[in-house]
Amino acid sequence: MLRHQRYERLKNVAKVIKAAGEKHTIKKNKKGDVIVDHAGKKEKYDKINLTKKAGAKTVKAGVKATKDWHKKNG
């Protein structure tokens, strides 16, 4: 496996971050879309497609989009 192939794989590993006091899991689905999964009201999980909403193509870009959104809409 070449170095750049390993780097591409690492960019798309699921990440768990804490934003606005809630746990957010950012991962890619089978289609290749970046999805954020977080607990909404009444502990019901909410999935948001960041590829459509924020144009995120990698998990790293999805993490940045989630953090930026929470900073702006805090």
Kinemage of the C-alpha trace (Angstrom):
@kinemage 1
@onewidth
@group {chain A} dominant
@subgroup {mainchain}
@vectorlist {calphas} color= white
{ca met a 1} P 0.000 0.000 0.000
{ca leu a 2} L 1.377 3.385 -0.957
{ca arg a 3} L 1.738 6.241 1.519
{ca his a 4} L -0.951 8.401 -0.096
{ca gln a 5} L -3.402 5.482 -0.086
{ca arg a 6} L -2.928 5.064 3.667
{ca tyr a 7} L -3.435 8.788 4.170
{ca glu a 8} L -6.689 8.706 2.144
{ca arg a 9} L -7.945 5.829 4.281
{ca leu a 10} L -7.117 7.622 7.532
{ca lys a 11} L -8.999 10.744 6.430
{ca asn a 12} L -12.213 8.731 6.234
{ca val a 13} L -12.198 6.870 9.569
{ca ala a 14} L -15.227 7.657 11.755
{ca lys a 15} L -14.608 10.408 14.334
{ca val a 16} L -16.448 11.139 17.581
{ca ile a 17} L -16.412 14.764 18.719
{ca lys a 18} L -18.207 16.748 21.392
{ca ala a 19} L -19.941 19.912 20.176
{ca ala a 20} L -22.513 21.952 22.115
{ca gly a 21} L -22.263 19.439 24.962
{ca glu a 22} L -23.460 16.546 22.780
{ca lys a 23} L -21.637 13.599 21.243
{ca his a 24} L -21.456 13.723 17.433
{ca thr a 25} L -20.273 10.769 15.330
{ca ile a 26} L -19.079 11.692 11.844
{ca lys a 27} L -18.607 8.879 9.344
{ca lys a 28} L -19.052 7.902 5.708
{ca asn a 29} L -21.980 5.762 4.614
{ca lys a 30} L -21.908 3.070 1.920
{ca lys a 31} L -22.681 5.607 -0.829
{ca gly a 32} L -19.674 7.699 0.222
{ca asp a 33} L -21.666 10.555 1.766
{ca val a 34} L -20.400 12.106 5.008
{ca ile a 35} L -23.021 11.715 7.759
{ca val a 36} L -23.158 13.237 11.252
{ca asp a 37} L -25.150 11.241 13.799
{ca his a 38} L -26.051 12.956 17.070
{ca ala a 39} L -28.581 12.767 19.880
{ca gly a 40} L -31.397 15.216 19.326
{ca lys a 41} L -34.400 15.920 21.513
{ca lys a 42} L -35.523 13.121 23.850
{ca glu a 43} L -32.323 11.126 23.091
{ca lys a 44} L -33.607 10.377 19.560
{ca tyr a 45} L -30.647 10.162 17.173
{ca asp a 46} L -30.664 12.491 14.208
{ca lys a 47} L -28.644 11.879 11.014
{ca ile a 48} L -27.609 14.809 8.836
{ca asn a 49} L -25.972 14.407 5.430
{ca leu a 50} L -23.009 16.801 5.461
{ca thr a 51} L -22.181 16.084 1.831
{ca lys a 52} L -25.479 17.696 0.804
{ca lys a 53} L -25.670 20.371 3.542
{ca ala a 54} L -22.040 21.529 3.767
{ca gly a 55} L -20.303 19.985 0.761
{ca ala a 56} L -18.048 17.807 2.935
{ca lys a 57} L -16.227 15.110 0.964
{ca thr a 58} L -14.120 13.654 3.795
{ca val a 59} L -14.712 12.914 7.473
{ca lys a 60} L -12.120 15.584 8.321
{ca ala a 61} L -14.121 18.174 6.355
{ca gly a 62} L -17.285 16.937 8.121
{ca val a 63} L -15.692 17.504 11.537
{ca lys a 64} L -14.758 21.051 10.519
{ca ala a 65} L -18.264 21.731 9.155
{ca thr a 66} L -19.884 20.457 12.375
{ca lys a 67} L -17.627 22.560 14.610
{ca asp a 68} L -18.123 25.657 12.456
{ca trp a 69} L -21.899 25.224 12.495
{ca his a 70} L -21.963 24.954 16.293
{ca lys a 71} L -19.719 28.026 16.655
{ca lys a 72} L -21.995 30.055 14.412
{ca asn a 73} L -25.317 28.827 15.803
{ca gly a 74} L -24.089 28.134 19.334
